[in-house]
Amino acid sequence: MTAADGATTTRPLLIDTDVHNTLHHLERYLPREWQDRWMATGMGVGWNYQNPRGVSRRDVMPPNGAAPGSDPLFVLSSHMDRYGIDYAILCGPGQIPLGVDPDYMNAIASAYNDCGEDLWLSVSQRFRGSIIVNADDPLGAANEIRRRAGNPQYAQVLFAAATRSPLGRREYRPIFEAASEAGLPVAVHPGTEGAGTAWPPTPVGWPSRYMEWHNILPTAYMAQVNSLVTEGVFEDFPDLRFIAIEGGVAWLPHLMWRMDKNYKALRDTAPWLRRLPSEYILDHLVLTTQPIEEPRDPEHLAQILDMIDASRTLMFSSDYPHWDFDNPDLVLRDIDPVMRARVMGGTAMEVYQLREAPAREDLPPHAGGLPPVTGSSLGAGPIE
Amino acid sequence: MTAADGATTTRPLLIDTDVHNTLHHLERYLPREWQDRWMATGMGVGWNYQNPRGVSRRDVMPPNGAAPGSDPLFVLSSHMDRYGIDYAILCGPGQIPLGVDPDYMNAIASAYNDCGEDLWLSVSQRFRGSIIVNADDPLGAANEIRRRAGNPQYAQVLFAAATRSPLGRREYRPIFEAASEAGLPVAVHPGTEGAGTAWPPTPVGWPSRYMEWHNILPTAYMAQVNSLVTEGVFEDFPDLRFIAIEGGVAWLPHLMWRMDKNYKALRDTAPWLRRLPSEYILDHLVLTTQPIEEPRDPEHLAQILDMIDASRTLMFSSDYPHWDFDNPDLVLRDIDPVMRARVMGGTAMEVYQLREAPAREDLPPHAGGLPPVTGSSLGAGPIE
């Protein structure tokens, strides 16, 4: 589908690009040799930074009292139908942290994917999956991508933003190669910065508390975008899209401008580049909205969206069911309506190749915890 | 001096807040027990990232053929007189890297300061010095500050932005205490990120080349500002100004907005704070211009300057004699003239307590390598 096709769709789709679904009873999906370790230690890594009030909203617990995000039917009714969301990109736990044993981490990634197919993707075509991989073993990750790529319900490859080295380094090329072969974008998610065997979450060491750590997470994204562009990943994989989930937005102008300025003086140190760094960024990088920065003066955010050409580079995400959830009825409500339609679904239709609205399933009665919103949540009518 | 006083000065001063003066023959200023080590190993640390063409401009070599930045008289004539610069804040080598031996690093810091007083501060009142300290030994650094603070030619305390832990952590309080007692701002300078025993320069490890490393240096500054504010340093030292030299500008709106948003949800984890994080930032943080980001659309930079209230938070710096020098006649030439006068000198007058223009010295003939610019370099006349 081209952008022009997308623009002529009668109703712009609403696509939530970051929904967290619980993948539980992982021991059922792990090979026998890992089950005892999982039951005894779980992931087996230290986390260091944890929200003192937990990460989930307390108002989205399913009627059966299970954990928020654990019931597919309740996600469909209480989140997707409530806000008129056509597709949810399921991100599971978001990522696997850096650990010492690549075989164990690969097995967990694969079990996550089996569990997701079994409990979630089978329930509704409105769910689109992430192939969760352990990027710390790039060859193993490439194998996992190739094994899953035949399932058209997968929308992207997903791993932790907190990698051991910047993603432009050559050791990660097998991941991008496998994703490109499958026609899938590659996405990263925050949360494991400073966990497991990761480096400290900042170039100057360890922040003291969760809020301070959370404030600074986008710097890992800046480092990844810088590396991907400078090391020529988008020259090697010209159709690749890189999705920076939940990593902030307003830092991008700074990074583009600084990279362009240095490139003019030092471009012979990256001779494989043929364009300005910012041109690669605008063509290949996609950010997600939540948590969107909220300056006192809304005009300032509108200016930032202009600087990053947000109609091409920004996709709506809610982060359901997490604590800092963004409501699609409220987020970016006052920006230009044409840009908003692109952000709320138009760009995601292209990035994830979602051509039209899926059929709504009839849900069983227990699924309805909250009354669904009727009509489009995007406004008074179609935006052309 | 108050802001109002500054605004009524007849001619706004031009103050260059980042000039690198060479501090050579350090062995003459080191105690006997360190001289052999210095002659044999110098600083004794690995640097990892070095500009393939060196860091200095080739057009500012003194007539005697010595290194750029090594001749005080030539700096006065070829840089300060040429551009009409009233004061230069001398930053020496910028910083001391993180090493293993605090005694050795403390001794080097002290030798730098002795050398700077001997070879530079004694030459002209237009030179203002930095008390260079080894922040990795905060108690030693505090001693060095107290030992130098009686000399009114010192304008600031200076150390490497690449610290071992974020600066808000309690172990660094003695530095801020000593600086506050002396009424001096505290400044950091980039260059040692990833050098010596520093952490990797990004939360995801080691970039592959100098350009990539240089692109991402501002993330260390973001981490430091985040920590200083969150950990309450500006509550403990309400008169302290923190100067982020050469760390970029356009990232600040993002950081302020993200910190404010998280603070609203998680402020009970930093109960010593009484205001929004952005309010501390705007009152206590000062950035320097070079290297200023240069978007294709100059209006975008003007918008960023508005977002950060640049009349209060930004000071001109040239980075003389380094490769990415900014010319004071050209930098930010098209911004609002009142804001420009604040950036080029008004704010620095307050931050460094420089009340009036100093007398120009008569320089000996050898000093004149380039013809001085006559008149004010700021424009057609005084800006009130």
Interface residues (C-beta under 8 A of the other chain):
Chain A: N51 P52 A161 A162 T163 R164 S165 P166 L167 G168 R169 E193 G194 A198 W199 P200 P201 T202 P203 V204 G205 W206 P207 S208 R209 Y210 M211 E212 H214 N215 I216 P218 T219 A220 M222 A223 Q224 N226 S227 T230 E231 G248 V249 A250 W251 P253 H254 L255 M256 W257 R258 M259 D260 K261 N262 Y263 A265 L266 R267 T269 A270 P291 E293 E294 P295 H300 Q303 I304 D306 M307 W323 D324
Chain B: N51 P52 A161 A162 T163 R164 S165 P166 L167 G168 R169 E193 G194 A198 W199 P200 P201 T202 P203 V204 G205 W206 P207 S208 R209 Y210 M211 E212 H214 N215 I216 P218 T219 A220 M222 A223 Q224 N226 S227 T230 E231 G248 V249 A250 W251 P253 H254 L255 M256 W257 R258 M259 D260 K261 N262 Y263 A265 L266 R267 T269 A270 P291 E293 E294 P295 H300 Q303 I304 D306 M307 W323 D324
